[in-house]
Amino acid sequence: MKKFFKGFIFFLTFVSKSVCYLLMGIQRKADREKVSRLRQSLLHLADEIKGLVEPFFSDRPVIKGTVYELKRRCGKPGCKCTRGELHARMVVSASEGGKTRLQVVPHGFLVEVQAKVRRYQELRRARARLGELYRKMLKVMDQMEGMRREDLSSSGQKRTGGG
């Protein structure tokens, strides 16, 4: 899997550099400077992707949700909770099928569950950031393409009959 990751990063770098070299035909200095800034921006975004993809190759388990302490009354008359000392349990709250579900964390497993939930949240943050980066990369690539694009009439080619 890591071989795929390295190949994917090589592909991204190759594509971004190839696009940049094709842009060297731009004549105006201001346009060349803008292309240079866009090229640097694209390479910076590609570098950031490298660090975000790595956690997805881990096989360590994750748990969807948030861990927190739930305090509640049991409703039994004469219980300590009727005097204000609520019963406390650690739970994992997660949305499934549009509904929030609570699962009690078994005693002795709190640290392990918290670590798995933390890994899940890190993966979700990395996934969201990857989405942002891809959108930014596409915007930069569109700008670069727009700077290179020309109409057929302005390319100096003349149409000849017969076509």
C-alpha positions as CSV (number, residue, x, y, z in Angstrom):
1,M,0.0,0.0,0.0
2,K,2.9,2.4,0.7
3,K,4.2,1.7,-2.7
4,F,0.9,2.9,-4.1
5,F,1.1,6.0,-1.9
6,K,4.6,6.9,-3.2
7,G,3.5,6.3,-6.8
8,F,0.5,8.5,-6.2
9,I,2.6,11.3,-4.8
10,F,5.1,10.9,-7.7
11,F,2.1,11.1,-10.2
12,L,0.8,14.3,-8.5
13,T,4.3,15.9,-8.6
14,F,4.8,14.8,-12.2
15,V,1.5,16.2,-13.3
16,S,1.9,19.5,-11.6
17,K,5.5,19.9,-13.0
18,S,4.3,18.9,-16.4
19,V,1.6,21.5,-16.4
20,C,4.1,24.1,-15.3
21,Y,6.6,23.3,-18.1
22,L,3.8,23.6,-20.7
23,L,3.1,27.1,-19.4
24,M,6.6,28.4,-20.3
25,G,5.2,29.6,-23.7
26,I,3.5,32.5,-22.0
27,Q,5.1,35.7,-23.3
28,R,4.2,38.6,-21.1
29,K,6.4,39.1,-18.0
30,A,3.4,39.8,-15.7
31,D,1.7,36.6,-16.9
32,R,4.9,34.6,-16.4
33,E,5.1,35.9,-12.8
34,K,1.5,35.0,-12.2
35,V,2.0,31.5,-13.6
36,S,5.1,31.2,-11.4
37,R,3.0,32.1,-8.3
38,L,0.3,29.7,-9.4
39,R,2.9,26.9,-10.0
40,Q,4.3,27.5,-6.5
41,S,0.9,27.4,-5.0
42,L,0.1,24.1,-6.8
43,L,3.3,22.5,-5.6
44,H,2.7,23.7,-2.0
45,L,-0.8,22.2,-2.1
46,A,0.6,18.9,-3.4
47,D,3.2,18.8,-0.6
48,E,0.5,19.3,2.0
49,I,-1.5,16.4,0.6
50,K,1.5,14.1,1.2
51,G,1.2,14.5,5.0
52,L,-2.6,14.1,5.0
53,V,-2.8,10.9,3.1
54,E,-0.4,8.9,5.3
55,P,-2.8,8.2,8.2
56,F,-5.2,6.5,5.8
57,F,-2.7,3.7,5.3
58,S,-2.8,2.7,9.0
59,D,-4.7,-0.4,10.0
60,R,-5.3,0.7,13.6
61,P,-8.9,0.6,14.6
62,V,-11.1,3.7,15.0
63,I,-14.4,4.3,16.7
64,K,-16.9,6.9,15.3
65,G,-18.2,9.3,17.8
66,T,-17.4,11.5,20.8
67,V,-16.6,10.3,24.3
68,Y,-18.1,12.2,27.2
69,E,-19.4,11.7,30.8
70,L,-23.2,11.3,31.0
71,K,-24.8,12.2,34.4
72,R,-28.4,11.2,35.1
73,R,-31.0,10.3,37.7
74,C,-32.2,6.8,37.9
75,G,-35.6,7.7,39.3
76,K,-35.6,5.4,42.3
77,P,-36.9,7.0,45.5
78,G,-34.3,7.4,48.2
79,C,-31.4,7.0,45.8
80,K,-28.4,9.4,46.1
81,C,-29.3,10.9,42.8
82,T,-32.5,12.4,44.2
83,R,-30.3,14.5,46.6
84,G,-28.2,15.8,43.6
85,E,-25.5,13.2,43.4
86,L,-26.1,12.0,39.8
87,H,-25.0,8.7,38.4
88,A,-22.1,9.1,36.0
89,R,-21.0,6.9,33.1
90,M,-18.7,7.4,30.2
91,V,-20.4,7.1,26.9
92,V,-19.7,7.3,23.1
93,S,-22.2,9.4,21.2
94,A,-22.4,8.7,17.5
95,S,-24.9,9.4,14.7
96,E,-26.1,6.4,12.8
97,G,-28.8,6.6,10.2
98,G,-29.7,10.2,11.2
99,K,-30.2,9.3,14.9
100,T,-27.8,9.8,17.7
101,R,-26.9,6.6,19.6
102,L,-25.2,6.3,23.0
103,Q,-23.0,3.4,23.9
104,V,-21.7,2.9,27.4
105,V,-17.9,2.6,27.7
106,P,-17.1,-0.5,29.7
107,H,-15.0,0.1,32.9
108,G,-11.3,-0.2,32.2
109,F,-11.6,0.6,28.5
110,L,-11.9,4.3,28.7
111,V,-8.3,5.1,27.6
112,E,-8.4,2.6,24.7
113,V,-11.8,3.9,23.5
114,Q,-10.7,7.5,23.7
115,A,-7.6,6.7,21.6
116,K,-9.7,5.0,18.9
117,V,-12.2,8.0,18.9
118,R,-9.3,10.4,18.6
119,R,-7.9,8.5,15.6
120,Y,-11.3,8.6,14.0
121,Q,-11.6,12.3,14.5
122,E,-8.1,12.9,13.1
123,L,-9.0,10.9,10.0
124,R,-12.2,12.9,9.5
125,R,-10.3,16.2,9.8
126,A,-7.6,15.0,7.3
127,R,-10.4,13.9,4.9
128,A,-12.1,17.3,5.2
129,R,-8.7,19.1,4.6
130,L,-8.0,16.9,1.6
131,G,-11.3,17.9,0.1
132,E,-10.4,21.6,0.6
133,L,-7.0,21.1,-0.9
134,Y,-8.4,19.3,-4.0
135,R,-10.8,22.2,-4.6
136,K,-8.0,24.7,-4.2
137,M,-5.8,22.7,-6.6
138,L,-8.6,22.6,-9.2
139,K,-9.1,26.3,-8.9
140,V,-5.3,26.9,-9.5
141,M,-5.3,24.5,-12.4
142,D,-8.3,26.3,-13.9
143,Q,-6.5,29.6,-13.6
144,M,-3.4,28.2,-15.2
145,E,-5.4,26.7,-18.1
146,G,-7.2,29.9,-18.6
147,M,-3.9,31.8,-19.0
148,R,-2.8,29.3,-21.7
149,R,-6.1,29.0,-23.6
150,E,-6.4,30.7,-27.0
151,D,-9.1,30.8,-29.6
152,L,-8.5,29.1,-32.9
153,S,-8.8,32.4,-34.7
154,S,-6.0,33.9,-32.6
155,S,-3.6,31.0,-33.1
156,G,-2.6,32.1,-36.6
157,Q,-4.0,29.0,-38.2
158,K,-6.0,29.4,-41.4
159,R,-8.7,27.0,-42.4
160,T,-8.4,25.6,-45.8
161,G,-11.3,24.0,-47.7
162,G,-12.0,20.4,-47.9
163,G,-12.5,19.5,-44.3
